Amino acid sequence: MGLKTITRKLLGIPNFIYNFILLKYYQVEYGSNFKVNGRLFCVSNSKRGIVIGDNVSINSCRGANPIGGDTKTVLFAKGNAKLKIGDNVGMSNVTIFACESITIGNNVFLGGGVKIYDTDFHWLDYDRRIAEPGGITKPVTINDGAFIGAHTIILKGVTIGKKSIVGAGSVVTKDIPDGEIWAGNPARFIRKIG
């Protein structure tokens, strides 16, 4: 084992301890072979608010994947919201913010800097926006085998089909069927896969 490898492992110990304590504090459930490079930002206000499957790999620092930018990975389940991440999922420097429900299937890859929100965060009507917090929320589902390109934003109420691909930098505002490539702002159909 070389000096670089030993140094990297020693430097990772404080992050491992930090993440372990954070996940225990917020009662996050996670499966076997769960790996985090860097430090997570994680909040869950209810037991089983965040559930993570087996063989999930998360990059959460600039050094792990510079494409994602300078942000940490954020996993946030507000109130009684549910955030479920399936098996064999990989993600880098993403933000996933659930006010109701976000479900990510198995074998999904989320590129650097992807953002997934199931809420508007605020009302469109000015008086209501000023008077009360909140906004419209609708569940988001990303089905098995989907690939979401770097810096994509997925908005409330969207379902992304099995094995579909979303091009980098897209803004997804409506459902994407199984086995299709979509890209753009707003994301549009490009072609079928295969």
C-alpha positions, -999 to 999 in steps of 0.1 A, spaced: 0 0 0 15 33 -11 19 65 10 -9 83 -10 -34 55 -3 -25 54 34 -27 92 37 -61 92 19 -75 66 43 -62 85 73 -77 117 61 -110 100 55 -114 89 92 -128 122 105 -154 123 76 -164 87 84 -170 96 121 -188 128 112 -212 110 87 -218 81 111 -229 104 139 -250 125 115 -268 95 101 -274 81 135 -287 114 149 -312 118 121 -321 81 122 -312 75 86 -314 38 76 -288 26 52 -279 -8 37 -246 -26 33 -216 -13 15 -227 23 18 -199 47 9 -195 85 13 -165 104 0 -165 137 20 -191 150 44 -229 149 39 -254 175 48 -284 156 60 -316 165 78 -346 142 85 -374 152 109 -389 118 112 -378 82 118 -374 64 84 -376 98 67 -345 88 47 -339 52 37 -308 43 16 -303 9 0 -273 -14 -5 -242 -5 -25 -249 32 -26 -220 55 -33 -221 92 -26 -195 118 -35 -198 149 -13 -167 171 -18 -148 188 -45 -120 163 -45 -143 133 -51 -159 147 -82 -149 182 -93 -178 183 -118 -204 188 -90 -188 220 -79 -180 231 -44 -212 218 -28 -218 189 -4 -244 163 -11 -276 174 6 -302 148 17 -332 167 32 -365 152 43 -387 180 58 -414 173 83 -429 139 76 -415 137 41 -400 104 28 -368 101 8 -360 66 -5 -328 58 -24 -326 23 -39 -297 -2 -43 -266 4 -65 -272 42 -68 -243 66 -74 -244 103 -70 -220 133 -68 -226 166 -50 -263 164 -54 -292 181 -36 -323 161 -29 -350 181 -10 -382 163 -1 -413 180 14 -436 151 5 -419 122 -13 -389 115 -35 -382 79 -46 -350 69 -65 -350 34 -79 -322 9 -82 -291 13 -105 -297 51 -109 -268 75 -115 -271 112 -106 -244 133 -122 -225 161 -105 -246 189 -91 -280 174 -98 -309 190 -79 -342 172 -72 -371 191 -55 -406 179 -48 -418 214 -39 -419 250 -52 -406 262 -18 -429 292 -21 -463 303 -35 -465 321 -69 -491 345 -56 -473 375 -40 -497 380 -10 -497 343 -1 -459 341 -6 -454 370 19 -480 357 44 -472 320 46 -443 297 40 -447 267 17 -458 261 -18 -472 232 -39 -456 198 -34 -459 167 -56 -439 134 -53 -409 128 -76 -400 93 -88 -369 83 -107 -373 47 -119 -347 19 -121 -317 24 -144 -322 61 -151 -292 83 -157 -294 120 -149 -267 142 -164 -247 167 -144 -263 200 -133 -299 188 -141 -328 201 -121 -358 178 -116 -389 196 -104 -420 186 -84 -444 159 -97 -420 144 -122 -416 107 -129 -386 96 -149 -390 62 -167 -369 31 -165 -335 33 -182 -342 69 -194 -314 94 -198 -316 132 -190 -289 153 -207 -266 175 -187 -280 209 -177 -316 200 -183 -346 213 -164 -372 185 -161 -408 198 -156 -428 168 -169 -428 130 -170 -403 112 -191 -414 77 -204 -393 46 -201 -363 42 -224 -361 78 -238 -334 105 -240 -346 140 -230 -325 172 -227 -329 210 -226 -346 238 -207 -373 228 -204 -363 191 -212 -377 178 -244 -378 144 -261 -347 137 -282 -350 100 -291 -358 65 -280 -329 44 -266 -320 13 -286 
